[in-house]
Structures are given as C-alpha cells and as structure tokens.
C-alpha cells in the first residue's frame, strides 16, 4: 500500500489532494518540474529509485513507473547497470525523434545543415500568435537548407523569441539546434505539434533547393514546446519528397 506522504517531507505526494491523479503521475509531474527548473542537467545521473522513493514518501515501484513514463517521453535515458540519466539532445536522438524524413531506399537518414540567413527583428503577427508573444516582442529568424545523404531536401525558417535565446543570432549554429537550446539556454524541447500540407515551391525556395519553381513539396509547420509547455520555437520546413517519405510511428 502506498504511503500518503502526509506529515513527511514538504515534497511528498498527496493522494488526498483536490483533483487527485494517480500517484505515479504526481511523481512524474514533480520530477518533470525538477527537469524544467534545471535541478538536474542534461547528461546528469538521477538519484536512485530508492532515494527518490524515500524522499517523496511513495513506493519504489511508483517511482519506477514515473521514471518509465519520463523515459518513454524521451526526457530520461536508462543505462543498464549505470542508472537513469537526463536525456541529451544529441544528433542521433533528435534525428530519430524530431526529424521525420527518411530516404525511400538506402541511406543513413542523418541530415546536414547550412545557414542561409539569420537576423533579429520585431515579431510579426504570425510569430506572436504561434509563440504566444507580446506585441513588442522580438524574434530571431533562422533560414537554412538541409541535405539528406548529401542531397538537398528541404529549406526551413525558424523563429525563436529573443527573450529566451539572447545572443543566438551571433552564434555558430550546430546541425542540431535542440542540443544548443538545452546546453546554452537551458531550454529542453519536450514535445512538438506538426501540421502537414502539400504545396508547390515558390521561386526563391526553388532556387535555394536547386529545383524548378512550382515543384511539388511537403510543408511541415511545427511548434516546439519546452518542459513547461511553453511554445519556444516555430519552424516551417518545405521538403522535397521525390525520393523521401515522412515517417510517423504511432503507439
């Protein structure tokens, strides 16, 4: 039987609280808050299940279930014989979690990037709406092309709030931006919402992708959210799909 936690530590979970949720979800929320507050850094090992259980006033099984859920959400990584670690947004993880284009035939599926333009500007109406920004907010816009196995396949425009990413416009941007967000700015991308639409390439995008204007393409409109469920990035990708496909695994 689970202990109520009442009368134990201030951080103990309380199954008698208003709006009761399963104990493991309460533990999940508390551990998620620690990740959002950077109590544990990317790559850092967490306390043992037993230590967390004693601190939170619940069983070790409840802690394990919460850790399993955080691992399923790609926020933690279990390493056999070593423990549980805060996930890092390295190239491989981001490719298979957030980059959904795959070659139809043989290929690594690992994209490379080249920045075409980067600038700071006042947020336009669309950016304010998609990123929940105030009227006076400023954003950094990043335009870059990406290639898959050496072949140009997409152009993307990325908008991020200056307030959350100060100085990003002056940095040498890596291939995987989400690793930079976490290591430099303390912002971990937890989830993303995407909308897909069939389009044709306008002239400028066609030039950058070295194809004819009017070529059919796939537009991916993504909002990325951090651990506090704040929209922190708006990314629009226009993709050539002649030899590629979009892969989504449903569970």
GIJODA-V263882 format. One line per field, one symbol per residue. psi: psi as a letter, one per 20 degrees, with the letter a starting at -180 (. if undefined). Layout:
psi=???
This chain:
psi=pqqhipjcqhjqqoijqqlpqqghhggghghhhhghjkhpqpiqqrrrhgggghgikrrhhggghghgghghjkhrppopihapqpqqmrggghgihhoipqqhcqrhjoqrqpphqpqqrpprgghhghjlqrhjqqrppppqqqqolippiqpqpppqphhhlpjhhjqoprgohhhggghhikopogrqpqpqqprqprgghhghjlrqqjpqrppoopppqahjkppipppopoppkhjrqppppp.
